Amino acid sequence: MILIVVKYRVKPEAKDTFLDAVADFTAATRAEPGNLWFEWSRSVERDDEFVLVEAFQDGAGEAHVNSDHFRAGLESIKPLLAETPLIVSRQVEGEGWDRMGELQID
């Protein structure tokens, strides 16, 4: 699978509306064949930073970045951003979340 983590720093005036602004983009991406997850979080250290964790089955990532809603989503997000997002994108083994071996809860 391909695992992607992106950090988005938003302008001060977008901090409280950013998740609403990406709602359609989020819903469309989650509906894509091959999307495993597409989850937004807000940083606990920076109130102007949102973190997107997403994953796709092998081969599905290319369809995502070539989709109309991807391009439209980026265009709608761009005016809200304070800087270019930071990204980690890697091909990893597996098809989803695994249980943490070092910390087991019975």
C-alpha positions, 0 to 999 in steps of 0.5 A, a space after each residue: 500500500 502507499 502511505 501518505 502523511 501531509 502537514 498543512 499549515 493554514 492562515 490564521 483566518 482559516 484555522 476554524 473553517 479548514 475542515 469544513 473547506 476540505 469536507 467535499 474533497 475528503 468525502 470524494 477521496 474516501 469514496 474512491 476505489 482503493 482508498 483505505 483511509 483519509 483522516 484529518 487531525 489537528 496538531 496538539 502543538 500548533 493550532 494552525 497545523 492540520 495533519 492528513 494521514 491517508 493510504 491507498 491500495 497498491 496502484 490506486 494512488 495514481 488514480 487519486 492524484 489524477 482525479 478531478 476532485 483531487 485537482 479541485 481540492 488542491 485549488 480550493 485549499 491553496 488560498 487557505 495555506 500559509 506555506 507549501 505542505 510537507 509530505 511523506 509518501 512511501 510504499 509500505 508492506 501491508 493492507 491496513 493498520 496492525 496491532 502494536 506489538 510493543 503495547 498490548 491491551 488485554 
